[in-house]
């Protein structure tokens, strides 16, 4: 391998490592969802149900 090819591979590996770190952070943030109490889970289900029924205000309508 030539020096230029090695540099390209190193940059690609570095990019993949960065992407994996981002994915890991997103997974860790999502994992908090599993720690909801039963009451919190009911609240989330109620909110989702209201959204499906159209009982919400769009962000743009607030301002």
PDB file of N, CA, C and O in Angstrom:
ATOM      1  N   UNK A   1       0.835  -1.187   0.000  1.00  0.00           N
ATOM      2  CA  UNK A   1       0.000   0.000   0.000  1.00  0.00           C
ATOM      3  C   UNK A   1       0.873   1.242   0.000  1.00  0.00           C
ATOM      4  O   UNK A   1       1.943   1.286   0.608  1.00  0.00           O
ATOM      5  N   UNK A   2       0.385   2.225  -0.691  1.00  0.00           N
ATOM      6  CA  UNK A   2       1.113   3.482  -0.746  1.00  0.00           C
ATOM      7  C   UNK A   2       0.692   4.358   0.421  1.00  0.00           C
ATOM      8  O   UNK A   2      -0.327   4.108   1.064  1.00  0.00           O
ATOM      9  N   UNK A   3       1.481   5.383   0.686  1.00  0.00           N
ATOM     10  CA  UNK A   3       1.215   6.290   1.800  1.00  0.00           C
ATOM     11  C   UNK A   3      -0.143   6.977   1.651  1.00  0.00           C
ATOM     12  O   UNK A   3      -0.851   7.150   2.643  1.00  0.00           O
ATOM     13  N   UNK A   4      -0.513   7.362   0.455  1.00  0.00           N
ATOM     14  CA  UNK A   4      -1.788   8.016   0.211  1.00  0.00           C
ATOM     15  C   UNK A   4      -2.975   7.104   0.515  1.00  0.00           C
ATOM     16  O   UNK A   4      -3.988   7.538   1.062  1.00  0.00           O
ATOM     17  N   UNK A   5      -2.826   5.835   0.147  1.00  0.00           N
ATOM     18  CA  UNK A   5      -3.891   4.877   0.422  1.00  0.00           C
ATOM     19  C   UNK A   5      -4.054   4.650   1.915  1.00  0.00           C
ATOM     20  O   UNK A   5      -5.171   4.510   2.411  1.00  0.00           O
ATOM     21  N   UNK A   6      -2.954   4.614   2.618  1.00  0.00           N
ATOM     22  CA  UNK A   6      -2.988   4.421   4.074  1.00  0.00           C
ATOM     23  C   UNK A   6      -3.690   5.602   4.741  1.00  0.00           C
ATOM     24  O   UNK A   6      -4.494   5.416   5.655  1.00  0.00           O
ATOM     25  N   UNK A   7      -3.387   6.801   4.288  1.00  0.00           N
ATOM     26  CA  UNK A   7      -4.038   7.984   4.851  1.00  0.00           C
ATOM     27  C   UNK A   7      -5.543   7.958   4.606  1.00  0.00           C
ATOM     28  O   UNK A   7      -6.327   8.315   5.485  1.00  0.00           O
ATOM     29  N   UNK A   8      -5.936   7.539   3.427  1.00  0.00           N
ATOM     30  CA  UNK A   8      -7.368   7.439   3.107  1.00  0.00           C
ATOM     31  C   UNK A   8      -8.040   6.420   4.022  1.00  0.00           C
ATOM     32  O   UNK A   8      -9.121   6.675   4.553  1.00  0.00           O
ATOM     33  N   UNK A   9      -7.405   5.278   4.203  1.00  0.00           N
ATOM     34  CA  UNK A   9      -7.964   4.251   5.090  1.00  0.00           C
ATOM     35  C   UNK A   9      -8.059   4.750   6.523  1.00  0.00           C
ATOM     36  O   UNK A   9      -9.050   4.491   7.206  1.00  0.00           O
ATOM     37  N   UNK A  10      -7.035   5.466   6.983  1.00  0.00           N
ATOM     38  CA  UNK A  10      -7.052   6.000   8.347  1.00  0.00           C
ATOM     39  C   UNK A  10      -8.202   6.994   8.526  1.00  0.00           C
ATOM     40  O   UNK A  10      -8.873   6.989   9.558  1.00  0.00           O
ATOM     41  N   UNK A  11      -8.429   7.842   7.525  1.00  0.00           N
ATOM     42  CA  UNK A  11      -9.548   8.802   7.592  1.00  0.00           C
ATOM     43  C   UNK A  11     -10.885   8.078   7.604  1.00  0.00           C
ATOM     44  O   UNK A  11     -11.788   8.448   8.353  1.00  0.00           O
ATOM     45  N   UNK A  12     -11.012   7.060   6.787  1.00  0.00           N
ATOM     46  CA  UNK A  12     -12.267   6.302   6.749  1.00  0.00           C
ATOM     47  C   UNK A  12     -12.513   5.583   8.075  1.00  0.00           C
ATOM     48  O   UNK A  12     -13.637   5.578   8.577  1.00  0.00           O
ATOM     49  N   UNK A  13     -11.495   4.990   8.631  1.00  0.00           N
ATOM     50  CA  UNK A  13     -11.628   4.318   9.934  1.00  0.00           C
ATOM     51  C   UNK A  13     -12.006   5.325  11.008  1.00  0.00           C
ATOM     52  O   UNK A  13     -12.853   5.047  11.856  1.00  0.00           O
ATOM     53  N   UNK A  14     -11.389   6.475  10.973  1.00  0.00           N
ATOM     54  CA  UNK A  14     -11.705   7.522  11.935  1.00  0.00           C
ATOM     55  C   UNK A  14     -13.158   7.959  11.795  1.00  0.00           C
ATOM     56  O   UNK A  14     -13.841   8.177  12.795  1.00  0.00           O
ATOM     57  N   UNK A  15     -13.629   8.085  10.567  1.00  0.00           N
ATOM     58  CA  UNK A  15     -15.020   8.468  10.309  1.00  0.00           C
ATOM     59  C   UNK A  15     -15.976   7.395  10.836  1.00  0.00           C
ATOM     60  O   UNK A  15     -16.993   7.718  11.450  1.00  0.00           O
ATOM     61  N   UNK A  16     -15.657   6.137  10.602  1.00  0.00           N
ATOM     62  CA  UNK A  16     -16.490   5.041  11.093  1.00  0.00           C
ATOM     63  C   UNK A  16     -16.524   5.046  12.622  1.00  0.00           C
ATOM     64  O   UNK A  16     -17.581   4.842  13.219  1.00  0.00           O
ATOM     65  N   UNK A  17     -15.384   5.277  13.250  1.00  0.00           N
ATOM     66  CA  UNK A  17     -15.336   5.337  14.713  1.00  0.00           C
ATOM     67  C   UNK A  17     -16.225   6.459  15.241  1.00  0.00           C
ATOM     68  O   UNK A  17     -16.940   6.272  16.226  1.00  0.00           O
ATOM     69  N   UNK A  18     -16.186   7.612  14.599  1.00  0.00           N
ATOM     70  CA  UNK A  18     -17.015   8.753  15.010  1.00  0.00           C
ATOM     71  C   UNK A  18     -18.491   8.412  14.878  1.00  0.00           C
ATOM     72  O   UNK A  18     -19.286   8.720  15.766  1.00  0.00           O
ATOM     73  N   UNK A  19     -18.862   7.772  13.759  1.00  0.00           N
ATOM     74  CA  UNK A  19     -20.252   7.386  13.542  1.00  0.00           C
ATOM     75  C   UNK A  19     -20.708   6.361  14.584  1.00  0.00           C
ATOM     76  O   UNK A  19     -21.837   6.432  15.069  1.00  0.00           O
ATOM     77  N   UNK A  20     -19.849   5.424  14.923  1.00  0.00           N
ATOM     78  CA  UNK A  20     -20.192   4.432  15.945  1.00  0.00           C
ATOM     79  C   UNK A  20     -20.394   5.097  17.311  1.00  0.00           C
ATOM     80  O   UNK A  20     -21.282   4.703  18.066  1.00  0.00           O
ATOM     81  N   UNK A  21     -19.582   6.092  17.625  1.00  0.00           N
ATOM     82  CA  UNK A  21     -19.748   6.823  18.882  1.00  0.00           C
ATOM     83  C   UNK A  21     -21.094   7.550  18.905  1.00  0.00           C
ATOM     84  O   UNK A  21     -21.771   7.570  19.933  1.00  0.00           O
ATOM     85  N   UNK A  22     -21.481   8.147  17.776  1.00  0.00           N
ATOM     86  CA  UNK A  22     -22.775   8.827  17.692  1.00  0.00           C
ATOM     87  C   UNK A  22     -23.929   7.841  17.866  1.00  0.00           C
ATOM     88  O   UNK A  22     -24.896   8.124  18.573  1.00  0.00           O
ATOM     89  N   UNK A  23     -23.818   6.694  17.222  1.00  0.00           N
ATOM     90  CA  UNK A  23     -24.861   5.670  17.349  1.00  0.00           C
ATOM     91  C   UNK A  23     -24.957   5.196  18.787  1.00  0.00           C
ATOM     92  O   UNK A  23     -26.056   5.030  19.317  1.00  0.00           O
ATOM     93  N   UNK A  24     -23.824   4.979  19.416  1.00  0.00           N
ATOM     94  CA  UNK A  24     -23.805   4.528  20.806  1.00  0.00           C
ATOM     95  C   UNK A  24     -24.468   5.552  21.717  1.00  0.00           C
ATOM     96  O   UNK A  24     -25.222   5.180  22.616  1.00  0.00           O
ATOM     97  N   UNK A  25     -24.201   6.828  21.500  1.00  0.00           N
ATOM     98  CA  UNK A  25     -24.815   7.880  22.305  1.00  0.00           C
ATOM     99  C   UNK A  25     -26.324   7.882  22.125  1.00  0.00           C
ATOM    100  O   UNK A  25     -27.064   8.058  23.093  1.00  0.00           O
ATOM    101  N   UNK A  26     -26.786   7.691  20.902  1.00  0.00           N
ATOM    102  CA  UNK A  26     -28.225   7.657  20.639  1.00  0.00           C
ATOM    103  C   UNK A  26     -28.876   6.455  21.301  1.00  0.00           C
ATOM    104  O   UNK A  26     -29.980   6.561  21.835  1.00  0.00           O
ATOM    105  N   UNK A  27     -28.204   5.321  21.271  1.00  0.00           N
ATOM    106  CA  UNK A  27     -28.732   4.124  21.928  1.00  0.00           C
ATOM    107  C   UNK A  27     -28.819   4.347  23.428  1.00  0.00           C
ATOM    108  O   UNK A  27     -29.816   3.983  24.052  1.00  0.00           O
ATOM    109  N   UNK A  28     -27.784   4.942  24.015  1.00  0.00           N
ATOM    110  CA  UNK A  28     -27.788   5.205  25.449  1.00  0.00           C
ATOM    111  C   UNK A  28     -28.917   6.151  25.829  1.00  0.00           C
ATOM    112  O   UNK A  28     -29.551   5.970  26.869  1.00  0.00           O
ATOM    113  N   UNK A  29     -29.176   7.160  25.001  1.00  0.00           N
ATOM    114  CA  UNK A  29     -30.277   8.080  25.273  1.00  0.00           C
ATOM    115  C   UNK A  29     -31.612   7.364  25.182  1.00  0.00           C
ATOM    116  O   UNK A  29     -32.505   7.612  25.992  1.00  0.00           O
ATOM    117  N   UNK A  30     -31.758   6.487  24.215  1.00  0.00           N
ATOM    118  CA  UNK A  30     -33.005   5.760  24.030  1.00  0.00           C
ATOM    119  C   UNK A  30     -33.249   4.774  25.165  1.00  0.00           C
ATOM    120  O   UNK A  30     -34.396   4.515  25.528  1.00  0.00           O
ATOM    121  N   UNK A  31     -32.188   4.230  25.719  1.00  0.00           N
ATOM    122  CA  UNK A  31     -32.317   3.226  26.765  1.00  0.00           C
ATOM    123  C   UNK A  31     -33.069   3.774  27.975  1.00  0.00           C
ATOM    124  O   UNK A  31     -33.668   3.003  28.725  1.00  0.00           O
ATOM    125  N   UNK A  32     -33.050   5.071  28.175  1.00  0.00           N
ATOM    126  CA  UNK A  32     -33.766   5.667  29.295  1.00  0.00           C
ATOM    127  C   UNK A  32     -35.258   5.421  29.203  1.00  0.00           C
ATOM    128  O   UNK A  32     -35.954   5.473  30.217  1.00  0.00           O
ATOM    129  N   UNK A  33     -35.762   5.155  28.017  1.00  0.00           N
ATOM    130  CA  UNK A  33     -37.188   4.891  27.831  1.00  0.00           C
ATOM    131  C   UNK A  33     -37.605   3.638  28.596  1.00  0.00           C
ATOM    132  O   UNK A  33     -38.730   3.564  29.090  1.00  0.00           O
ATOM    133  N   UNK A  34     -36.730   2.673  28.698  1.00  0.00           N
ATOM    134  CA  UNK A  34     -37.050   1.422  29.376  1.00  0.00           C
ATOM    135  C   UNK A  34     -37.191   1.602  30.881  1.00  0.00           C
ATOM    136  O   UNK A  34     -37.725   0.720  31.554  1.00  0.00           O
ATOM    137  N   UNK A  35     -36.733   2.706  31.415  1.00  0.00           N
ATOM    138  CA  UNK A  35     -36.745   2.920  32.848  1.00  0.00           C
ATOM    139  C   UNK A  35     -37.988   3.670  33.319  1.00  0.00           C
ATOM    140  O   UNK A  35     -38.021   4.152  34.451  1.00  0.00           O
ATOM    141  N   UNK A  36     -39.003   3.775  32.476  1.00  0.00           N
ATOM    142  CA  UNK A  36     -40.218   4.474  32.856  1.00  0.00           C
ATOM    143  C   UNK A  36     -41.013   3.633  33.859  1.00  0.00           C
ATOM    144  O   UNK A  36     -41.041   2.404  33.782  1.00  0.00           O
ATOM    145  N   UNK A  37     -41.647   4.317  34.785  1.00  0.00           N
ATOM    146  CA  UNK A  37     -42.548   3.623  35.710  1.00  0.00           C
ATOM    147  C   UNK A  37     -43.826   3.282  34.968  1.00  0.00           C
ATOM    148  O   UNK A  37     -44.044   3.753  33.851  1.00  0.00           O
ATOM    149  N   UNK A  38     -44.661   2.476  35.573  1.00  0.00           N
ATOM    150  CA  UNK A  38     -45.927   2.116  34.934  1.00  0.00           C
ATOM    151  C   UNK A  38     -46.783   3.361  34.693  1.00  0.00           C
ATOM    152  O   UNK A  38     -47.427   3.482  33.651  1.00  0.00           O
ATOM    153  N   UNK A  39     -46.787   4.275  35.650  1.00  0.00           N
ATOM    154  CA  UNK A  39     -47.559   5.509  35.503  1.00  0.00           C
ATOM    155  C   UNK A  39     -47.040   6.334  34.331  1.00  0.00           C
ATOM    156  O   UNK A  39     -47.822   6.871  33.547  1.00  0.00           O
ATOM    157  N   UNK A  40     -45.714   6.432  34.214  1.00  0.00           N
ATOM    158  CA  UNK A  40     -45.122   7.190  33.110  1.00  0.00           C
ATOM    159  C   UNK A  40     -45.449   6.538  31.766  1.00  0.00           C
ATOM    160  O   UNK A  40     -45.718   7.229  30.784  1.00  0.00           O
ATOM    161  N   UNK A  41     -45.425   5.198  31.728  1.00  0.00           N
ATOM    162  CA  UNK A  41     -45.771   4.496  30.498  1.00  0.00           C
ATOM    163  C   UNK A  41     -47.220   4.778  30.108  1.00  0.00           C
ATOM    164  O   UNK A  41     -47.514   4.955  28.926  1.00  0.00           O
ATOM    165  N   UNK A  42     -48.137   4.823  31.090  1.00  0.00           N
ATOM    166  CA  UNK A  42     -49.532   5.142  30.809  1.00  0.00           C
ATOM    167  C   UNK A  42     -49.655   6.556  30.260  1.00  0.00           C
ATOM    168  O   UNK A  42     -50.424   6.802  29.331  1.00  0.00           O
ATOM    169  N   UNK A  43     -48.891   7.488  30.838  1.00  0.00           N
ATOM    170  CA  UNK A  43     -48.921   8.872  30.355  1.00  0.00           C
ATOM    171  C   UNK A  43     -48.459   8.953  28.905  1.00  0.00           C
ATOM    172  O   UNK A  43     -49.058   9.663  28.097  1.00  0.00           O
ATOM    173  N   UNK A  44     -47.396   8.228  28.578  1.00  0.00           N
ATOM    174  CA  UNK A  44     -46.881   8.226  27.208  1.00  0.00           C
ATOM    175  C   UNK A  44     -47.937   7.649  26.269  1.00  0.00           C
ATOM    176  O   UNK A  44     -48.181   8.201  25.196  1.00  0.00           O
ATOM    177  N   UNK A  45     -48.562   6.546  26.665  1.00  0.00           N
ATOM    178  CA  UNK A  45     -49.601   5.939  25.840  1.00  0.00           C
ATOM    179  C   UNK A  45     -50.777   6.896  25.650  1.00  0.00           C
ATOM    180  O   UNK A  45     -51.347   6.969  24.561  1.00  0.00           O
ATOM    181  N   UNK A  46     -51.142   7.629  26.702  1.00  0.00           N
ATOM    182  CA  UNK A  46     -52.238   8.594  26.610  1.00  0.00           C
ATOM    183  C   UNK A  46     -51.894   9.721  25.635  1.00  0.00           C
ATOM    184  O   UNK A  46     -52.724  10.126  24.822  1.00  0.00           O
ATOM    185  N   UNK A  47     -50.679  10.212  25.725  1.00  0.00           N
ATOM    186  CA  UNK A  47     -50.227  11.280  24.819  1.00  0.00           C
ATOM    187  C   UNK A  47     -50.245  10.786  23.372  1.00  0.00           C
ATOM    188  O   UNK A  47     -50.716  11.489  22.478  1.00  0.00           O
ATOM    189  N   UNK A  48     -49.730   9.576  23.146  1.00  0.00           N
ATOM    190  CA  UNK A  48     -49.719   9.024  21.790  1.00  0.00           C
ATOM    191  C   UNK A  48     -51.139   8.846  21.269  1.00  0.00           C
ATOM    192  O   UNK A  48     -51.408   9.100  20.095  1.00  0.00           O
ATOM    193  N   UNK A  49     -52.037   8.415  22.128  1.00  0.00           N
ATOM    194  CA  UNK A  49     -53.436   8.249  21.738  1.00  0.00           C
ATOM    195  C   UNK A  49     -54.054   9.586  21.352  1.00  0.00           C
ATOM    196  O   UNK A  49     -54.770   9.671  20.355  1.00  0.00           O
ATOM    197  N   UNK A  50     -53.785  10.628  22.129  1.00  0.00           N
ATOM    198  CA  UNK A  50     -54.309  11.959  21.823  1.00  0.00           C
ATOM    199  C   UNK A  50     -53.762  12.475  20.497  1.00  0.00           C
ATOM    200  O   UNK A  50     -54.480  13.113  19.727  1.00  0.00           O
ATOM    201  N   UNK A  51     -52.504  12.199  20.239  1.00  0.00           N
ATOM    202  CA  UNK A  51     -51.900  12.636  18.976  1.00  0.00           C
ATOM    203  C   UNK A  51     -52.586  11.933  17.806  1.00  0.00           C
ATOM    204  O   UNK A  51     -52.882  12.557  16.788  1.00  0.00           O
ATOM    205  N   UNK A  52     -52.835  10.631  17.958  1.00  0.00           N
ATOM    206  CA  UNK A  52     -53.508   9.878  16.887  1.00  0.00           C
ATOM    207  C   UNK A  52     -54.906  10.420  16.634  1.00  0.00           C
ATOM    208  O   UNK A  52     -55.391  10.391  15.503  1.00  0.00           O
ATOM    209  N   UNK A  53     -55.555  10.915  17.684  1.00  0.00           N
ATOM    210  CA  UNK A  53     -56.905  11.467  17.557  1.00  0.00           C
ATOM    211  C   UNK A  53     -56.897  12.903  17.029  1.00  0.00           C
ATOM    212  O   UNK A  53     -57.953  13.487  16.786  1.00  0.00           O
ATOM    213  N   UNK A  54     -55.716  13.458  16.855  1.00  0.00           N
ATOM    214  CA  UNK A  54     -55.601  14.817  16.327  1.00  0.00           C
ATOM    215  C   UNK A  54     -55.684  15.890  17.398  1.00  0.00           C
ATOM    216  O   UNK A  54     -55.852  17.066  17.077  1.00  0.00           O
ATOM    217  N   UNK A  55     -55.569  15.513  18.653  1.00  0.00           N
ATOM    218  CA  UNK A  55     -55.642  16.474  19.757  1.00  0.00           C
ATOM    219  C   UNK A  55     -54.243  17.014  20.066  1.00  0.00           C
ATOM    220  O   UNK A  55     -53.629  16.655  21.070  1.00  0.00           O
ATOM    221  N   UNK A  56     -53.763  17.873  19.190  1.00  0.00           N
ATOM    222  CA  UNK A  56     -52.462  18.495  19.409  1.00  0.00           C
ATOM    223  C   UNK A  56     -52.418  19.830  18.685  1.00  0.00           C
ATOM    224  O   UNK A  56     -53.248  20.118  17.823  1.00  0.00           O
ATOM    225  N   UNK A  57     -51.430  20.639  19.054  1.00  0.00           N
ATOM    226  CA  UNK A  57     -51.205  21.925  18.404  1.00  0.00           C
ATOM    227  C   UNK A  57     -49.850  21.866  17.729  1.00  0.00           C
ATOM    228  O   UNK A  57     -48.856  21.478  18.343  1.00  0.00           O
ATOM    229  N   UNK A  58     -49.813  22.248  16.478  1.00  0.00           N
ATOM    230  CA  UNK A  58     -48.544  22.239  15.749  1.00  0.00           C
ATOM    231  C   UNK A  58     -47.615  23.308  16.317  1.00  0.00           C
ATOM    232  O   UNK A  58     -48.070  24.350  16.788  1.00  0.00           O
ATOM    233  N   UNK A  59     -46.344  23.049  16.270  1.00  0.00           N
ATOM    234  CA  UNK A  59     -45.337  23.976  16.776  1.00  0.00           C
ATOM    235  C   UNK A  59     -45.469  25.342  16.112  1.00  0.00           C
ATOM    236  O   UNK A  59     -45.358  26.378  16.767  1.00  0.00           O
ATOM    237  N   UNK A  60     -45.707  25.329  14.808  1.00  0.00           N
ATOM    238  CA  UNK A  60     -45.809  26.589  14.062  1.00  0.00           C
ATOM    239  C   UNK A  60     -46.997  27.429  14.535  1.00  0.00           C
ATOM    240  O   UNK A  60     -46.965  28.657  14.450  1.00  0.00           O
ATOM    241  N   UNK A  61     -48.040  26.770  15.032  1.00  0.00           N
ATOM    242  CA  UNK A  61     -49.218  27.478  15.490  1.00  0.00           C
ATOM    243  C   UNK A  61     -49.001  28.172  16.836  1.00  0.00           C
ATOM    244  O   UNK A  61     -49.763  29.070  17.195  1.00  0.00           O
ATOM    245  N   UNK A  62     -47.996  27.777  17.564  1.00  0.00           N
ATOM    246  CA  UNK A  62     -47.738  28.352  18.874  1.00  0.00           C
ATOM    247  C   UNK A  62     -47.150  29.754  18.791  1.00  0.00           C
ATOM    248  O   UNK A  62     -47.368  30.576  19.680  1.00  0.00           O
ATOM    249  N   UNK A  63     -46.409  30.025  17.729  1.00  0.00           N
ATOM    250  CA  UNK A  63     -45.701  31.299  17.641  1.00  0.00           C
ATOM    251  C   UNK A  63     -46.130  32.124  16.460  1.00  0.00           C
ATOM    252  O   UNK A  63     -45.617  33.225  16.258  1.00  0.00           O
TER     253      UNK A  63
END
